[in-house]
Amino acid sequence: MEHADMPAYGLWSLVMLNSLLFIFFAFSFFKPQTKTDWRSFGAFSAFIIALFVEMYGFPLTIYLFSGWLTTKYPGVNFLSHENGHLIHTLLGMKGDAHWDVFHIFSNLFIFGGFVVLAYAWSILWKAQREHKLATAGIYAHMRHPQYAAFIFIMLGFLLQWPTLPTLIMFPVLTIMYVRLALTEEKIAEKEFADEWRHYVAMTPRFIPRFSAPETRQKRG
């Protein structure tokens, strides 16, 4: 619970701590190795830093829209951390913002995304070591679970704390992940030929299909 005499922003130690914590989690679960891996990981890290800078450092979005916010919502102190949960505040929701439906779904997306990252990496690492396609486990249901996980984690943070920079970054990074996936698919098709094309025919790219196809091994 936030105290009245406790500052809501300018907490740069929390910006650094939270950014490093989530970036470390992503690094330990994703374990980037290739140039493409580092690009996707770097973009995700930039999103995380931009998020926590506004959450605990400087509320750029609130300052930019302060005129409209104070007119539309008179008496609301948007510089308090509680009211910084903009979806909760703008919809006039009551109670602790940390327990509203958006925050609950946010936590599910974030936690689930990290679980998918960790699970997908273990399957991918084994497949790469054996020079096979990774189609086991979650790869039997979708071709790019790690990119999908990054998108879900970012979506979770947007539900919890939407900001102008992250709202702009989200579609840009999503497009970037789609393009990286397409590039990787071209490489995989050259390497695995008919085996890859058969895998593509039965496995969606990002939206999982839970009617289990036959299990195989896929690379990235």
matplotlib code that plots the C-alpha trace (Angstrom):
import matplotlib.pyplot as plt

x = [0.0, 1.3, 1.8, 0.8, 4.3, 5.9, 6.8, 5.1, 7.8, 11.5, 12.2, 15.1, 16.4, 13.1, 13.3, 16.7, 15.8, 12.6, 14.1, 17.1, 14.9, 12.6, 15.4, 17.3, 14.3, 13.8, 17.5, 17.6, 14.5, 15.2, 19.0, 19.8, 22.5, 22.1, 22.1, 18.3, 17.9, 19.8, 17.7, 14.4, 15.8, 17.1, 13.8, 12.0, 14.5, 13.8, 10.1, 10.7, 12.9, 10.4, 7.7, 9.4, 10.8, 7.2, 5.9, 8.5, 10.7, 9.0, 5.3, 5.7, 2.3, 0.5, 2.3, 1.6, -2.1, -2.4, -4.6, -7.2, -7.0, -7.6, -10.5, -12.1, -11.4, -11.4, -10.1, -8.2, -4.5, -2.9, 0.5, -0.3, 0.9, -2.5, -4.1, -1.2, -3.0, -4.8, -7.2, -8.5, -8.7, -10.2, -12.9, -13.8, -13.2, -13.3, -11.0, -7.3, -6.1, -3.8, -6.9, -9.1, -9.8, -7.2, -4.4, -5.3, -5.2, -2.0, -0.4, -1.6, -0.2, 3.1, 3.6, 2.3, 4.6, 7.7, 6.6, 6.2, 9.7, 11.3, 9.5, 10.0, 13.7, 14.4, 12.7, 14.5, 17.9, 17.6, 16.5, 19.3, 21.8, 20.5, 20.2, 16.5, 13.2, 11.6, 8.1, 7.8, 5.8, 4.5, 6.2, 3.6, 0.9, 2.6, 5.7, 7.1, 6.2, 9.1, 8.0, 4.4, 5.6, 7.3, 4.1, 2.0, 4.3, 4.2, 0.4, 0.3, 2.3, 0.1, -3.0, -1.3, 0.3, -0.3, 1.9, 2.3, 5.9, 4.9, 1.6, 3.7, 6.4, 4.0, 2.7, 6.2, 7.8, 5.0, 5.6, 9.3, 8.7, 6.5, 9.2, 11.9, 9.6, 9.2, 13.0, 13.6, 11.0, 12.8, 16.0, 14.3, 12.7, 16.0, 17.5, 14.6, 12.7, 9.7, 9.9, 9.5, 6.7, 4.8, 5.2, 4.0, 0.9, -0.2, 1.1, 0.0, 2.6, 1.5, -2.0, -1.8, -3.8, -4.5, -5.6, -2.2, -0.5, 2.2, 5.2, 8.4, 11.5, 11.8, 14.5, 13.5]
y = [0.0, 3.4, 5.9, 9.6, 10.8, 8.3, 9.5, 7.6, 8.4, 9.2, 5.8, 5.0, 2.2, 0.4, 1.2, -0.5, -3.4, -4.3, -3.9, -6.1, -8.7, -9.2, -8.9, -11.5, -13.8, -13.5, -14.1, -17.2, -18.6, -17.6, -18.0, -16.0, -17.5, -16.4, -12.9, -13.2, -14.3, -11.2, -8.9, -10.3, -10.3, -6.7, -5.4, -7.1, -5.6, -2.1, -2.6, -3.6, -0.6, 1.8, 0.3, 0.6, 4.1, 5.2, 3.0, 4.2, 6.8, 9.6, 9.3, 10.7, 9.6, 11.2, 14.4, 14.5, 14.0, 15.8, 18.6, 16.2, 13.9, 16.7, 18.0, 14.6, 13.3, 16.3, 15.5, 12.4, 12.5, 10.7, 11.2, 8.6, 5.1, 3.6, 5.9, 5.2, 2.0, 3.9, 1.2, 0.8, 4.5, 5.6, 3.0, 4.2, 0.8, 0.5, -1.2, -2.1, -1.9, -4.9, -7.1, -6.0, -8.3, -6.5, -7.0, -10.6, -11.3, -9.3, -11.6, -14.7, -13.4, -12.5, -15.7, -17.9, -16.2, -16.9, -20.5, -20.9, -19.3, -21.8, -24.8, -23.9, -23.3, -26.7, -28.4, -26.2, -26.6, -30.4, -30.3, -28.0, -30.2, -33.2, -31.1, -31.9, -30.1, -29.2, -30.4, -32.0, -30.5, -27.0, -27.0, -29.6, -26.9, -23.8, -23.0, -20.0, -20.3, -18.2, -15.2, -15.7, -15.7, -12.4, -10.9, -12.3, -10.9, -7.5, -7.7, -8.6, -5.5, -3.3, -4.5, -3.7, -0.3, 1.1, 3.9, 5.9, 4.5, 0.9, 1.2, 2.4, -0.2, -3.1, -3.3, -2.4, -5.3, -7.6, -6.9, -7.4, -10.8, -11.9, -10.8, -12.7, -15.8, -15.6, -15.2, -18.3, -20.3, -19.6, -20.9, -23.9, -24.8, -24.8, -27.0, -29.5, -29.3, -31.6, -32.4, -28.7, -28.2, -31.1, -29.6, -26.2, -27.8, -29.2, -26.6, -22.9, -20.2, -18.3, -19.3, -22.8, -25.7, -28.2, -31.1, -32.8, -33.5, -36.2, -35.2, -34.2, -32.0, -28.5, -25.8, -22.3]
z = [0.0, -1.0, 1.9, 1.5, 2.1, -0.2, -3.7, -6.5, -9.1, -9.2, -7.8, -10.2, -8.0, -8.6, -12.3, -12.4, -10.1, -11.9, -15.4, -14.5, -12.8, -15.8, -18.4, -16.4, -16.3, -20.0, -20.6, -18.4, -20.1, -23.7, -23.7, -26.9, -29.0, -32.6, -34.0, -34.5, -30.9, -29.6, -31.8, -30.4, -26.9, -27.2, -28.5, -25.6, -23.1, -24.6, -24.0, -20.4, -19.6, -21.2, -19.1, -15.7, -16.5, -16.6, -13.8, -11.2, -12.8, -14.9, -15.9, -19.4, -20.6, -17.7, -18.1, -21.9, -21.3, -18.0, -19.4, -20.8, -17.7, -15.2, -17.2, -17.8, -14.3, -11.9, -8.4, -9.5, -8.6, -11.5, -10.0, -7.3, -8.1, -7.6, -10.3, -12.6, -13.5, -16.2, -17.4, -13.8, -13.2, -16.6, -16.4, -12.9, -11.3, -7.5, -5.1, -5.3, -9.0, -8.3, -7.9, -10.8, -13.8, -16.0, -13.5, -13.0, -16.7, -16.9, -14.3, -16.2, -19.5, -17.9, -15.9, -18.7, -21.2, -19.1, -18.6, -22.4, -22.9, -20.5, -21.8, -25.5, -25.0, -23.5, -26.5, -29.0, -27.4, -27.6, -31.2, -32.2, -30.5, -32.5, -35.7, -35.9, -36.2, -32.9, -33.1, -29.6, -26.8, -27.4, -30.9, -31.8, -31.4, -32.7, -34.8, -32.8, -29.2, -28.0, -30.1, -29.1, -25.4, -25.8, -27.3, -24.5, -21.8, -23.4, -23.7, -20.0, -19.1, -21.2, -19.4, -16.1, -16.9, -20.4, -21.5, -24.7, -25.5, -24.9, -26.8, -29.8, -29.3, -28.9, -32.6, -33.9, -31.9, -32.8, -36.5, -35.9, -34.3, -37.2, -39.7, -37.7, -37.7, -41.5, -42.0, -39.8, -41.7, -45.0, -43.4, -42.0, -45.3, -47.0, -44.4, -43.8, -47.1, -47.3, -43.6, -42.8, -45.4, -43.8, -40.4, -41.6, -43.1, -39.8, -37.3, -36.9, -36.7, -33.6, -32.5, -31.0, -32.2, -29.4, -31.5, -31.2, -34.5, -34.6, -32.6, -34.3, -33.7, -35.1, -35.1, -34.0]

ax = plt.figure().add_subplot(projection="3d")
ax.plot(x, y, z, "-o")
ax.set_aspect("equal")
plt.show()
